[in-house]
Amino acid sequence: MARFIYVRHPEGGDLAVNIDHIASAHYKPSDSPDIKTRLTIDLDNSETDIILLADEAERAWAMIKDPA
């Protein structure tokens, strides 16, 4: 059974990301109010990375770590 996380697309709407197709994810938390938390998701079947910032990055990272 495929597991998906849904993230907000910058141009509107939601993007469904299949957790089983994530090749890698790089999470960089923010230590400063001037710099946003960043999550970059590399999908195994795509040349395009998904980049999330701030609250959306934190929410998606929590779902990737514990997809239950």
Secondary structure, DSSP 8 states (H G I E B T S, - for coil): ---EEEEE-TTSSEEEEEGGGEEEEEEE--SSTTS--EEEEEETT-S-EEEEEHHHHHHHHHHHH---
